[in-house]
Amino acid sequence: STALSGIRVALADDGSVSPDAGTAPPGDLPATAASTAVVGSVDPGAMVRVSRPEMPAGPRRVGIQAGHWRMADIPDELRRLAGQTGTSAGGVAEWQVNLDIANRVASLLRDDGIAIDVIPATVPEGYLADVFLSLHADGDLSGTRRGFKAAHGTRRGPYEPQLVRAIVEEYGRVTGLPSNGEVSRNMTGYYAFGWSRLRSSVAPHTPAAILEMGYLTHPDDRAVLTGQAERVAGGIARGIRRFLEEVPAGVAFAEDLLVPPAPAWGRRPAW
């Protein structure tokens, strides 16, 4: 195990994540109902109907993705993104920060009886859960930008704005980090949201969001992300708990979705 500026990441001799990192590789994640994302029919007005999924019995489930973790394992459909391994600063790589905080969030939520999946870059096909949150840290060549931001995709379920709001408000309140509203297309077009064009994606009924936790390249943000990681994780966990309280179990999966058709020209997956 190694510690970088307060980050706890278990590493093997070759520098890869060792089995005691407290996470599960893609093959060990529970099976998800990929078929729930199948388009059922086309309604008048060119809206696409997506059949409601059958949620497995059991506790509520949350997926926390550690952005850029295990990039070597991504499938061929994401191979063009292989070089996008994240930012780094202060001797710390982004994936290490993301993984460390993901594990801390997982520990906090497991204490509440919630089933947790810590997910690498490869999302299980049609991933189905009460919440999916992808964790990232921003980078800026000038080193002057700072702050956090969150976003959701398009052509998905109706509860994602509510998830983003809960995360942003609770995360900001707990961490004291400034909010940065510069949401990019790379966030709204994040590949994990692209259920209609990618297998490695989250089912459209799953409330999903991406959180850029702060700028790793800004010394003040980095000090919080690496030196106050438990506080960062606590803010994220509070946001997720709030959303789960606001949206009772099963509500997000109770009805078919009606979404606009995919753009005819398509879009390449983004980070």
C-alpha positions in Angstrom: 0.0 0.0 0.0 1.2 3.5 -0.8 0.3 7.0 0.4 0.5 10.0 -1.8 -0.4 13.3 -0.1 -2.8 11.4 2.1 -4.3 9.2 -0.6 -4.6 5.5 0.3 -4.2 3.3 -2.8 -3.0 -0.3 -2.7 -0.5 -0.9 -5.4 1.2 -4.1 -6.7 4.9 -4.2 -7.4 4.3 -3.2 -11.0 2.4 -0.1 -10.0 -1.0 -1.6 -10.8 -3.9 -1.7 -8.3 -3.5 -4.8 -6.2 -6.4 -7.0 -5.0 -6.5 -5.4 -1.6 -7.5 -2.0 -3.0 -11.0 -2.8 -1.7 -12.7 -2.7 -5.2 -14.0 -5.2 -7.6 -12.8 -5.7 -11.2 -15.5 -5.6 -13.9 -16.0 -9.4 -14.0 -16.8 -9.4 -10.2 -19.5 -6.8 -10.4 -23.1 -8.1 -10.0 -25.0 -8.9 -13.2 -27.1 -6.0 -14.5 -30.2 -6.0 -16.7 -28.7 -4.8 -19.9 -31.8 -5.8 -21.8 -33.8 -3.1 -19.9 -32.3 -0.5 -22.3 -33.8 -2.1 -25.4 -36.1 0.3 -27.3 -39.6 -0.9 -27.3 -41.4 1.3 -29.8 -41.5 4.7 -31.5 -44.4 7.0 -30.4 -46.0 9.8 -32.4 -43.7 12.8 -32.4 -40.6 10.7 -33.0 -40.2 10.0 -29.3 -38.6 6.7 -28.5 -40.1 4.4 -25.9 -37.7 2.6 -23.6 -39.3 -0.3 -21.6 -39.1 -0.1 -17.8 -36.6 -2.5 -16.3 -37.2 -5.2 -13.7 -35.1 -4.2 -10.7 -33.5 -7.1 -8.9 -34.7 -7.7 -5.3 -32.4 -6.5 -2.5 -31.1 -3.4 -1.0 -30.7 -0.1 -2.9 -27.6 -0.1 -5.1 -25.2 2.7 -5.9 -22.4 2.6 -8.5 -19.4 4.9 -7.9 -17.1 5.1 -10.9 -13.4 6.0 -10.3 -12.7 7.9 -13.5 -9.8 6.7 -15.6 -9.1 3.7 -13.4 -8.1 0.5 -15.2 -7.9 2.2 -18.7 -6.0 -0.8 -19.9 -9.1 -2.9 -19.6 -11.5 -0.8 -21.7 -13.3 -2.6 -24.5 -12.7 -2.1 -28.2 -15.6 0.3 -28.6 -13.8 2.8 -26.2 -10.3 2.1 -27.6 -10.1 5.6 -29.1 -10.2 7.0 -25.5 -7.2 4.8 -24.4 -4.8 7.8 -24.3 -7.1 9.8 -22.1 -5.7 8.7 -18.7 -6.6 11.8 -16.8 -4.7 14.8 -15.3 -1.9 14.8 -12.7 -0.3 17.3 -10.4 1.7 17.4 -7.2 3.0 13.9 -7.8 -0.5 12.5 -7.8 -2.4 11.0 -10.8 -6.1 11.7 -11.2 -7.2 8.1 -11.2 -5.6 7.6 -7.8 -7.5 10.5 -6.3 -10.7 9.3 -8.0 -10.2 5.7 -6.7 -9.3 6.8 -3.2 -12.4 8.9 -2.8 -14.6 6.3 -4.5 -13.5 3.8 -1.9 -14.2 6.2 0.9 -17.7 7.0 -0.4 -18.3 3.3 -0.7 -17.4 2.6 2.9 -19.7 5.4 4.1 -22.7 4.2 2.2 -22.1 0.5 3.0 -22.5 1.5 6.6 -26.1 2.6 5.7 -26.9 -0.9 4.3 -26.6 0.3 0.6 -25.1 -2.2 -1.9 -22.1 -0.5 -3.5 -20.2 -1.1 -6.7 -16.8 0.6 -7.2 -16.6 0.7 -11.0 -13.6 1.2 -13.3 -13.5 2.9 -16.6 -15.4 0.0 -18.2 -19.0 0.3 -17.1 -20.9 -3.1 -17.0 -23.3 -3.3 -19.9 -26.6 -1.7 -19.2 -25.7 -1.0 -15.6 -28.8 -0.7 -13.5 -28.8 0.9 -10.0 -30.5 3.6 -7.9 -27.6 5.9 -8.5 -24.5 6.0 -10.8 -21.9 8.7 -10.1 -18.7 9.1 -12.0 -15.9 10.8 -10.0 -13.2 12.9 -11.8 -10.8 15.7 -11.0 -10.2 18.6 -13.4 -6.9 19.8 -14.9 -5.8 23.2 -16.1 -2.5 24.0 -17.7 -2.5 27.5 -16.2 -3.0 26.2 -12.7 -5.4 29.1 -12.0 -8.9 27.5 -12.5 -10.6 25.9 -9.5 -13.9 24.6 -8.3 -16.2 21.7 -8.7 -19.1 21.0 -11.2 -21.5 18.3 -11.9 -23.7 17.3 -14.9 -25.9 14.7 -16.4 -26.6 13.4 -19.9 -29.5 13.7 -22.3 -32.1 11.2 -23.5 -32.2 9.6 -20.1 -34.6 9.4 -17.1 -36.2 12.4 -15.4 -34.5 12.2 -12.1 -31.0 13.2 -13.1 -31.4 17.0 -12.6 -32.5 16.2 -9.0 -29.4 14.0 -8.5 -27.1 16.7 -9.8 -28.8 19.3 -7.5 -28.4 17.1 -4.4 -24.8 16.3 -5.2 -23.8 20.0 -5.9 -25.6 21.4 -2.9 -24.3 18.9 -0.3 -20.8 18.6 -1.8 -20.3 22.4 -1.8 -21.7 22.7 1.8 -19.5 20.0 3.2 -16.2 20.7 1.4 -16.3 24.5 1.1 -15.0 24.3 -2.4 -16.3 26.9 -4.8 -18.8 25.9 -7.5 -17.6 26.2 -11.1 -20.5 26.3 -13.6 -18.3 25.6 -16.7 -20.0 22.4 -17.6 -18.5 21.0 -20.8 -19.7 18.8 -23.6 -17.3 16.2 -22.4 -19.4 16.0 -19.2 -22.9 16.1 -20.8 -21.7 13.7 -23.5 -19.8 11.4 -21.1 -19.6 7.9 -22.6 -21.2 6.2 -19.7 -24.4 8.1 -20.4 -24.5 6.9 -24.1 -26.8 3.8 -23.7 -28.1 4.0 -27.3 -24.7 3.8 -28.9 -22.4 2.1 -26.4 -22.6 -1.2 -24.5 -20.2 0.1 -21.8 -22.9 2.4 -20.5 -25.5 3.0 -17.8 -29.1 1.9 -18.4 -31.2 5.0 -19.2 -33.5 4.5 -16.2 -30.5 4.6 -13.8 -30.1 8.2 -12.4 -26.6 9.0 -13.5 -24.3 12.0 -13.1 -20.6 13.0 -13.4 -18.8 15.1 -10.7 -15.6 17.0 -11.3 -14.6 17.2 -7.7 -12.1 20.1 -8.2 -9.0 21.1 -10.0 -6.1 18.8 -9.2 -3.9 21.4 -10.8 -4.9 24.2 -8.4 -3.0 24.0 -5.1 -6.0 24.9 -3.0 -8.3 22.4 -4.6 -5.6 19.7 -4.5 -5.0 20.3 -0.8 -8.7 19.4 -0.2 -8.9 16.5 -2.6 -5.7 14.8 -1.3 -5.5 16.1 2.3 -9.1 16.1 3.3 -10.3 13.1 1.3 -12.7 11.9 4.0 -14.4 15.3 4.0 -14.7 15.1 0.2 -16.2 11.6 0.4 -18.6 12.8 3.1 -20.0 15.5 0.9 -20.5 13.1 -1.9 -22.1 10.5 0.4 -24.5 13.1 1.8 -25.6 14.1 -1.7 -26.3 10.5 -2.6 -28.2 9.8 0.6 -30.3 12.9 0.1 -31.2 11.8 -3.4 -32.1 8.3 -2.2 -34.4 9.9 0.4 -36.0 12.2 -2.1 -36.6 9.4 -4.7 -38.0 6.3 -3.0 -36.9 2.8 -4.0 -38.4 1.7 -7.3 -39.8 5.1 -8.4 -37.1 5.7 -11.1 -37.9 2.4 -12.7 -41.7 2.4 -12.4 -42.5 3.6 -15.9 -41.3 3.4 -19.5 -39.2 6.3 -20.7 -40.0 8.5 -23.6 -36.9 10.1 -25.0 -36.0 12.0 -28.2 -34.4 9.9 -31.0 -30.6 9.8 -31.2 -29.1 12.4 -33.6 -28.9 11.0 -37.1 -25.3 12.1 -37.4 -24.2 10.4 -34.1 -21.6 11.5 -31.6 -18.4 10.0 -30.6 -18.0 9.1 -26.9 -16.5 11.8 -24.7 -14.8 11.8 -21.4 
